Amino acid sequence: MTIPGLITKHKANKLRTQLLRANAIIQQAAMRMKADELNIDEIVNKRDYKTIQSYFKNGGCKLPTSGATAKYKNYSGELDTNHAAASQLLHPYCLFDGMVLWIGIINTSNEGEWEKTNNSLLAIDINGWGNKPDRYGHDIFFWAYNPDTQMLVPIGDNDYFKAGNFYQYCPGNNFWAEQGIGCTHKAINDKSYFMKLPK
C-alpha cells in the first residue's frame, strides 16, 4: 500500500474508532437514565439539555457558541448546515475526550411543506469542534429516541426512523443542507464506510 493509502486508512480507522466510542457513550448514558427511571423520551424531545448533560462527563474543551459558529457542512462539503431545516443544533457540550454533544430539532417535510415536530435528536462531533472535515456523515453523527426499545438509536436505521428522507438515506442528495444526517447507522455497521468517504 502506498503512503497516501496508508494515511487514508489510518484516518478512516481513527474516525471509526471515535464513532464507535461516541455510540458507546450515548448508549451508556441512556442506560443510566433508564436505571434512574427517567423518561428519556421526554428529556430528549423537550430538549432538557441540563439533564442530558448531567449524564456525560464534561471535558472542558473550547466550544462554538452556536450551530452557526460551528460552520458545519453537509456530507458533500458543499452546503452550510446552519439553516438545515431538519437539524438546528443547540446547547453544545464538551465530552471528556473532546467530542462535542449537541441537541438538534427534527422537522419533517410533507409535499414540500415543513412541519415542526416535538421530536429531537442528539448529535456528536466525534473529533471535536474545528477539527476537519466538520461534515455531516464524516465526523458529525446523529441519534434519536426509539420508543419501542426506549433507547437512543443511530439515525438511518430504516426499520425504525422514518421521519423523512433526510433521516433515511445515506448520504442523500448533495443539494440538501441535511445531507449525511441519515448515515450514522451505516457508518457504525459498515466497517469500510470511512474508507469510502469523498474528499
N, C-alpha and C positions, 0 to 999 in steps of 0.2 A: 504493500500500500504506500502511496506517495505521501510526502509530508503534509500537503493540503488535505488529503484524505484522512490522515491521522488526526489532524486538527479538527476537522468536521466531526469525526467520530467521537473525539473527546468532548467537544461542546454538546453533541447530542446526548451522550451518556450523562453528562453533568446535569443537563436540563431534565432528563427523565428521572434522575435521582431526586432532584429538587421537587418535581411534580409529585412523585410517589410519597415524599416526605410531607408535602403540603396536604395531600389526601389523607395521610395518616393523622396529621394534626387536626384536620376537620372532623374526621370520624371519632377521634378520641374526645374532642370537645363535645360532640353530640351525645356520646355515650355518658359522659359525666353529667350533662344536663338531664338526660333521662334518669340517671341514678338519683339525681336531686329532685326528681319528679316535677321538672319544669315542663311547660308546654312549649316545645321547640317551635312548633308551627306559629304560635302567637308571637314568640320572641323574635323570630326571623322576619315574619311578614309584617309586624308592626315596627320593624327596624329598631328594635330596642338595643341600640349599639352598646350601651353601658353594660348590660347583662352579657351580651355576646362577648365583648372584650374581656370581661372578668374571667372567662374560661380559657384565655390564651395568655401565656407569659409575654410580658412587654419587653421587646429587645432594645428600646430606646434609640432606634435609628432615626435619621433625618426623614421627614415625611413631606409630601406635597400638601398644600393647603386644601386642594380640591381635585376633582377629576379633571378639571380644565388645566390646572397647572401640572398635572401628571403628564399631559401631552402623549397619551397612548394613541396607537394607530390600530387599524383593523388588520386582519390576517395578512393581506397583501402588502400592507405598509403604505397604502395609497390614501387612506381617508382618516382624518382626525375622528376619534370616537367620542369626543366631548359632547356632541349632540346626538349620540346614538339613542334612538327612541327606546330601544329595548333595555338599555343599561346605563342609568345615571349613577355614577359611583360616588358614594358618600362616606364620611367618617373614616378616613384612613387610620390604620393602627399598625404599629410595627411589632411583628412577631419576634421571638427571641433570636432567631437565626437570620434576621434581616429581611425576611419576607414581609410584604405589605398586605394586610387584610382590608377589604372594602365591603360595604353593603351596597347592593345595587337594586334598582327598581325595575320590575318587569312590566312591560306593556305589551299588548298584542295587537295585531293588525287584522281587521276583517274587511276584505274587499277595499283595501286602501285607506280605511278609516282607523286611526289609532284609538285604542280603548285602554284606559287606565285600569289597572288591577290592584288588588290588595296583596299581591304576591311579591316576594323579594328573592334575591339571590345573594350568595357570598362570592366574592372574587378574591383571588390571591395572585399578587405579582411575585412569582416564585424566586426571582433572583434579585429582588429589591428595586426600589424606585431609582430611575436614572441609569440603570444598567441595561444596555441594549439586549434584545431588539425592542422591548416595550411594545409588543404587539399581541393582540388577542390571538389565542391559539398557539403562540410561540412561547411566551413566558408569563402570560396572564390567563388564568383559567377560572372556571365558574362552577358553583354547586347550588342546588336548590333543595328545598324540603319536600320529601316524599311522604304524604300522609299514610300511605299503605304500610310502609316499613317504619315510619316515624324516625327516619334518618335523613341525613343530608346526602344527596346523590350527585355525581358528576353530570353536568348538563350535556345532552347529546345522546342519552340513553332513550332511544325511541320507544321502548316498551313502557316508559313512564311519562317523560316530559314532552308534552305536545301542545305547548302554549302558542307555538307559531314557528314559521320557517326558520327564523333567526336562531332558534334553540335546538332544532332537529338536525340541521345539515352541517357537515364539516367539509370544507370551510364555508360553503355558501358563496354567493356572488360577490365579486370584488367591488361592486358599487354599493354594497351595504356597509354602513359605518359599523354595524354589528357583526360583520363577517368574522368568524372564528369563535364566537361565543359557544357554538354547539360542538366544539372539538374536544372538550375535556374528557368525555367518556372514551373516545377513540384514543386519545393521547395516553391514557392510563392503560388501556388494554392492548394496544398495538405496539410491540417492542421496537418496531422500526419507524414509528411515527416521526421522531425528531430528526432522523436521517433524511426524511423526505421533505422537510420544510423548505419553502422557497427562500431565496436570499432577498 
